[in-house]
């Protein structure tokens, strides 16, 4: 499709309608790519289950958004990331077992929440010695889960991004301009 | 002379490099009836295949972080995956070194069109005072030309490539031949008003982007990702706007994957041939020519001259002055970001527009006496509802922490509310900033590599303090919240080379004992040798260099063609 747009451009005849059509085509072909089954490259079955559960708790919808596949791909090609995730997931099971006598995925939802509440905030490290490892790991998992989700089609829709299209003219909605000017006190 | 040379034809002009300088030389020389051969160190560009324009991040499994997750570890050494291809600070097999205590990052682009495929399309004329820095404040060196010498070529360049802007009558931002630009985005309108309160000008950007069809190229369709390359050539790139059209005349011979090694001279001191490596076959080639134009990018051009040693030219070619490699500069860059509550909850809309910013702040204190630093800077602006990308929400993750719906809410609330001001200032050439041949190290082609020395002075530190103060004032003037930044000033300057405005090192001048080139960018010592990139620049004013590279090359091309016609070259 980029070939078409380039050819049209070379002919000096590219219209906004054609360009918009091309953008939509790209979006459609994208959604079709999703495969039904996925074979992990870096993680074993238990790690996969744990990581999928963790990603989904961090950002609801993230598994649909491909967060597990994203982290798995990058970890399979990067020893530092692999160590962070293998180690982090093992830590999560260890801590969960210590506290609840159950692996993370087998713990009750309320127990999972209690553990996540401890590692999702840096401030808790001071009063809970020994949590630094978990906090550092959670930082990585949160950062990469957010990256995966908000670069997925669902995440981009959810955030409301309206661009990457083709416009004949660039205009700013009057209501947006008035809203910000009023709130800034500069209007 | 080896067989290889005797058997080959003699080309009119060989141009080394196909970026803004090489592309302009090609366009103008071909228009004037000459035949040119371009040696480009990278592959051919195919915009339809190579540009990632309009690609969504989810179209690649790694979302732009690279399959090995390099995004999370490489920091500034990595180039945006979605940008137009084949440029980086690190190129496999083509190393360079920094001297102890120096940290210089050398960007190279190896592809037809070079960096013009991805650059920001900012198109600023130098001001009249920029050509006479020594006369103004006793620092640096005056150019051998004045604004009036280049003005007709700025006109030609803008008329040909198409530049948006508005006539403002501001001395630090000379007016040009402009197309109408787009209106300000919401955050830009706030900045304009905040600047107005502070008495700071904030005017429509000057960008090499088309708001209407021009010279057979389509108008911009406002997708806001110019750095990815533009399949409709609605912005300037030397590849699409100059070289491809020139190739249709049949007078251009473009040789790709051709890495120039050295220039070969005869007993009369003229260049007779260029030696290069054919990267595909890893074989030595030589090409004969009547004249050569070195346009390989500032430091690469120095490297070629310095490596062209012979008994006749023991310090390298055109280097009797010893000035080649000296006076290397890069733009002084510093940034302040604010979160702007006035933008929270605004109806999300398409703010892509043209490239990065529709308005900018030209330098405003050029007439102010007794400043504590010389020269000045301009301000570029970032903000709006950008296409989500890896890392885009990292700062809100760090500040909000947590997880689940609360994290999602924080991200949604924060989206589009960050505004960044980026200073782009003038660095004064100094004796501690230069490049030289590191004869102990060669690249994979056997060509000796460069070693960089780079140091900012008190002037740059003072300028950055001025930037930080004023950026904070502008952002706070629109209600923005600026996070406290306790780093020392030296850490608030972007590393040398990181802005990719490195220039100087083969400078022009009237005095052959202190400069390598005359006012037409012709070697003082080798009459058929010309340089056409940012290497001839005598100073590095606070204006992005591309428009001046194009205009200066245009002037050089006309001079070269005339000298060849007269038989002087």
Interface residues (C-beta under 8 A of the other chain):
Chain A: X2 X3 X5 X6 X7 X8 X9 X12 X13 X14 X16 X19 X22 X23 X26 X27 X30 X33 X57 X58 X59 X60 X66 X69 X70 X73 X74 X75 X77 X78 X80 X81 X116 X120 X121 X122 X142 X143 X144 X146 X147 X148 X150 X151 X152 X153 X155 X156 X158 X159 X160 X161 X162 X163 X164 X165 X166 X167 X168 X169 X170 X171 X172 X173 X175 X176 X177 X179 X180 X181 X183 X184 X185 X186
Chain B: X47 X48 X49 X51 X53 X54 X55 X56 X57 X58 X59 X61 X62 X63 X64 X65 X67 X68 X69 X72 X73 X182 X183 X184 X185 X186 X187 X189 X190 X193 X194 X197 X213 X216 X217 X218 X221 X222 X223 X224 X225 X231 X232 X233 X234 X340 X341 X342 X343 X344 X345 X346 X347 X348 X349 X350 X351 X352 X353 X354 X385 X386 X387 X388 X389 X390 X391 X392 X393 X394 X397 X401 X402 X403 X404 X405 X407 X408 X411 X412 X415 X477 X478 X479
